[in-house]
Amino acid sequence: MWTYTVNLVRDLSPGVKRFIATESLFGVGVGIFSLVLNLHLLDLGFSKGDIGKITSLGALTIGLASLPAGFIVKRVGRKSMLVTGMLLAFLSLVLFGFGTSIGTVTAAQLIWSLGMTAIVNSEIQLIFQYCRSKKEETSAYSLLFAIFTFFTGLGTWLGGFLPNWLPGHSTMYQYAFFVAGGCLALSGILRGLLLPSTHARVKNTADEVSGAQRGKPTDQPKRGRALYFLLLLSLLIFNSGFTFGLLSPFLNVILKFRFHMEDGNISGLLALSGFFFFIGSIVMPYVVERWGSRRTFVFLFLYNMMIAALMALAMPVSIFAVLLLIRGTGFTMLNNLMDSECMSAVAEEDRNLFAGMRTVSRSIGNTIASYWAGYILAGNYYSLPFLLTAAALLVGYVIYALFVQGMLDRKLQGQD
């Protein structure tokens, strides 16, 4: 396995290697920010209600801005969109560090959300653009997510020490924002300087057809099938966002009130689960190469469904912790496989549009599930979210098996 991973990295295209290398700085910055933001706002005197509103505004902004971003990226280019997004994120962190009023913090959150929208609607298409084959696309996505996960964890760990090393003035967390912003700015600058600006793969002859030919009535049925395929993939991504929103945002609450765990033990267990996310990201390309996309999809759907159902049962906390860790590996593998295979199957000219549709679909699914799960947990039904997650995974498998599987296989094999 180790030899396979080393060879995988060695054989990557130069643009992919540079992209993945600079992801480390991005991950560290995001990790620091995610840890200190709420603590900083609480120290400033913001209520939990204020923080909830600010967070919701950020999620809503990303959802609303993603479809327009899919069209904008076609105009300005993927690399420019990515770099601009990272620099906007840097600007927002500086504003977070200096701001103390609700208006300034809200503006910082809006800028952060716009920056993240620009990033998520350009990064996967861009790294796929540098790949030489569809097989490399799957490997590149998994390695990118693995590096991001690992360095986000490192940034989260670092964020716990920075306030003591560099205490700020408005709050002790103030200077941590500037360190995080520096990581994002440096990553954005390096990507602007190091990443290629042109396509790594030669365009298909079909992409060079004149505009007049593309407008012919004979092309309309093909275009209709392409849009239908994008909608089916978006439905699958919606399900992915829904299963995430039912559990992932509330695992700390479930551990605290279902098992009466202390905060230190909760943070330690969740930090350890991040390492299992990393393992899942590294293992996924190896499994896909050995089993193939279809067999891996089926196994991961059934695996995650079984683990989620088991976690609903009454059990000691030690067994639950083991299930939580191995769930992290399987859940990461399924979502990475879904994202990479879906984007890889989409035609080059539709990838910007699909990136926006994917973000909107996942955001809607996540928002609905999180809202619902909040009410469920308020009623102290701590097992129900796991049963609902298992049921949602079953629905996702049905969608995949009946509607997506055949079309996805044909697209990946270049038969459609």
N, C-alpha and C positions, 0 to 999 in steps of 0.2 A: 504494500500500500504506500509506504514512504517513497519507494523507488518510483512508483507510478506518479505520485504527486510532484516529485522533483522533475521527472521527464515532462510532465504536463506544463510546469512553469517554464522550463527551458525551451519548449517548442512554441510558446506563445509568440504572437506577432509583436514587433517592437512597440507599436502604439498601445497595445493591450498591456504590456509590461509597465509602461510609463503611467498609464491610467491607474492600474492597480497599486503601484508604488505610492502615488500621490494620494490615494484613498486613505492611507494611514493617518495623515495629518487631518483630513476631514473627519475621520472617526474620533480622534482624540478631542477635537473641538466640540463635536456634537455630544460626546460623553460628558465633558465638563459642564456644558450648558444644561444638559438634561438633569444633572444632579443639583446644581446650585440655583436654578431659576426660582422654584417655589420657595426655597429657604430664604432667598434674597427678598422676594416679595413679602413674605411673612414678616421679616425683620423690618421692612419699610412700613409696616402697619396695615398692609392690605388684608382684607378678610378672605376667608376661604371661598365665599361667594364671588368676590371680585376676581380671584384667581381662576375660578371655574368659568366665569364669563370671558376672561381674557383667553383661556385655553380653547374654549368653544369657538371664539371668534377666529382663532388661528386655523382650526380644522375647517370651519366654514369657508374661510378665504381660500384655502388650498382647493377645496372642492369646487368652488365657483370659478376659480381662475384657471383650472387645469385644461378645460376644453379650449378657451381662447389661447392658452399657452401652446397647445398643439398646432395651432395655425401660425402663431408668431414664430415658432422655431423654424418653420419652413421658409420664413422671410429672412431671418437673421442668421440662420445656421446653428447646428447643434453645439459646436464648440463654443461659439460666442454666447449662446444661451446658458450653457453650463458655467462658464467663467463669470458671466454677469450675475447669475444666481448666487455663486459663492461669495462674490464681492458684496452683494446685497445682504447676505447673511452676516458677513463681517461688519457691515455698517449697523445692522440691527443690534449686534452684540455690544458695540461701542455705545449705542444709544441706551441699551439696557443698563450698562455700567454707570452712565452719567445721570440717567433719568430717575426721578423720585416721585413724580406725580402720575396719577392715573392716565392722564392724556399722553404723556411721554412714553409710558410703558405700553399703552395700547398701540401707539404708533410704531414702537419697536417690534411688537408682536406682528403687526401687519406687514412690516418690511421683512421680518424673518419668514413669514408664511409665503410671501411673494418670492423670496429667494429660494425657499424649498420647492415651490411650484416649478420654478425655472429649472432646478436641478433634476427633480424626479421626472420631468417631461423631456429631458434631453440626454441623461447620462447613459441609460441602457441602449438607446438607439446609437449613441456615439461609440460606445465600446464595441457594439456589434459591428459597426461600420469599419472598425479596424481589424476585424476577424477575417480569416481567409476561408473559413468553412462554417457550416452549421454546427459541426461537432465542436469547433473552437468556441462558438458562441455560448454553448452550454457550460463549457469549462471556464470561460472568462467570467460569466455571470456568477458562478459558484465561488470562484476565487475572490472576486470583487466583494461579494457579500461576506465571505469568511474574513477578509482583511478588515472590512468595516466593523463587523461584529467584535473581532478581537480588540481592535484599537478603540472602539467605543467603550468596551469594558475597561481598558487601560485608562481612558479619559475619565470615566466615572470614578475609578479608584483614585486617580490623581486629583480629581475635584474635591475629594474628601480631605486632602492635605493642603491644597492651595490656600484656603482661607486662613490657615494657621501660619503658613509660610509668608504669605503676602496679604495681610489684613487690610481691607479697604477703609474708606472714610464714611461713606453713607451707610454701608453695612460691611461686615467682615468678608462678604462674598464679592464685593465690587470688582476687585482686581482679577478675580477668576474669569470674569467676562472678557477682560482684555486679553488674557492668555488664550482663551478659547477663540476669540476673534482673530488673534495673530495666527493661530493654526489654520483657520479657514482662509485668511487672506494669503498666507504663504502657499497653501494648496492651490488656490485659484490662480495665483501668479505663475506657479510652476506649470500648471496645466495649460495656461495661456502660452507659455514659452516652449514647452516640451511636446505637447500633443500635436500630431499631424493635423493639417487643415483640410486634407483631401481624402476621398474614399480610398480605402485600402484594396477593395475588390473592384474588378472591372465590371461595369454595368452590363446587364443583360441586353441583348439586342432589342428585346421588346421595350426596354426603357428608352430607347433612342427613336422610337416611332414619333413621327411629327404630331403636333397638336391637332391637326386636321384629321389624321387617321384615328386618333384616340377618341375623337368626337363622333365617330361613325355609329350608326344604330346597332351594328353587329357587336360593338363592344359593351353595349348597355347591359345585356344579361350577365356578362362576366363581372361587370362592376357591381351589379346587384348581388351576385353571389359573394363577392369580396366583402361588401358591407354586412351581409347576413352572417358571414364568418366572424367578423369583428364583434357583432352583437352577441353571438354565442360565446365568444371568448370573454367578453365583458360580463356576461351572466356568470361564468365560472369564477371570474375574479371577484364579483360581488359576493359570491358564496364564501370565497376565501376571506374577504374583509369581515363578513358576518361571523364566521367561526373565530376569527381573531378577537373581535369586539366582545364576544360573549365571555371570554375568560382572561385574556392576557392583561387588560388594564386593571383587573380586580384580583389577581392572584395574591397580592400582599394582604388585601382585605380578607380573603378566604382563609389564608394561613393564620391570620391574627385572631379571627373570631370563630372559625370552625375548629382549629387545633390549639388556640390560645398560645401561639408562639410569641416570643419576645421579638422586639423590633430588630435587634442585632442578629438573631438567628434567621429572621425573614430575609434581611438584606444579604446575609451570607449565602443562603440557599438560592436566592434569585441571581446573585452574582455567579454562583457555580453553574446555574442553568445556562448562563451566557456562554460558558465554555462548551457546553453541549450543543448550543447553536452553532458554534464555530466548527465542531466536529462534524455536524450534519452538513454544513456547507462544503467542507473538504471532501467528504465521502461521496456526495451526490454524483459528481461526474464519473467516478469509478463505477458506481452501481449502474448508472445509465448505460455506460459502455458495455458492461457485462450482461445486463438484463434487457436493455432496450427501453425506449420511452414508454411504450404501452404497458409492459409488465411492471415497470417501476411505479407508474401511476396507480395501477390497480392495487399493488402491495401497499403503497403509502396511504391511500385512502382507507383501506381496511385496517391497517396498523393503527392509524390515528383514531379511527372510529372505536376500535377495541380499547385503546388506552383511555380515551375520554370516558367511555362507559364504565370502565373499572374504577376510575377516580371518583365516580359518584357513590361508590359503595362505602360503608363504614369500615374503617381500618385504622391501625396505628399511624402516627405521623411519620414514622420512619419509612413505612411502605409507601405512603403517599409521596414522600420526598423522592424516592427512587422512581416512581411513576412520573413525577413531574419532570425529572431530569431526562428520562428516556423519551418522554413526550416532546421535550424541546428539540431533540435531535430529529425525530420523525416529522414534527410540524415544520421545522426549518427546511428539511429536504423536500417536503411536498410543496411548500410555497415557492422555494427556489426553482424547483422543476417546473411548476406552473408558469411562473413569470418568464423564465428563460425559453421554454419550449413554445409558449404562446407568442412571444415577441419574435422568436426565430422563424415561426411559421408564417408571420405576417409579411406581405410583400414590402420591399424597401420603401416604395412611394407611399405606403399607408402607415408606416411605423410612427410617424409623428402624431397622426390622428389617433392611433390606437393607444399611444402613451397617455394622451389626455383622457380617453375613454376609460382606460385602465385605472387611472388615479381617481376619477370621479366615481366609478363603480365600487372600488375598494372603500373609498371614503363614505359613500352612502351606506354600504353594508356594515361598516365599522360603527357608524353613528347610530344606526337603528339598533344594532345588537347591544352596544354600550348603554344606550338609553333604557332598553328593556332589562338588561342585566342589573342595572342600578336599582330598579324597582324590585326585582326578584331578591336581591341581596338585602334590601331594606326590610323585607319580610322574613329574613333569616333562613331562606331556603338555599343553603350553601351547596347542596348536591345537584340542584336542578340545572344550573348553568352547564354542568358537565354532560348531563343527559341531553340537553338541547344541542350542545356542541356535537355530540355523537350523531344525533338526528340530522343536524345540518350537514355534517360530513357525508351521511348517507344520501341526502338530496344532491350534494355536490357530485358524488360518485355516479348517481343516476344521470345527471346532466352530462357528465363527461362520457359515460358509456353509451348513452342513447344518441346524443346530438353532436358531441365534439370529437370523440375519439377517431372516427373514420376520416373526417375532414382534416384533423390535425395530422394524422399519419400521412395522408396524401400530400399535404402542403410541405411537410418536413422532408418527404422523399422527392419533392419536385414534380409530382405527377399532376398537379392541379394549378 
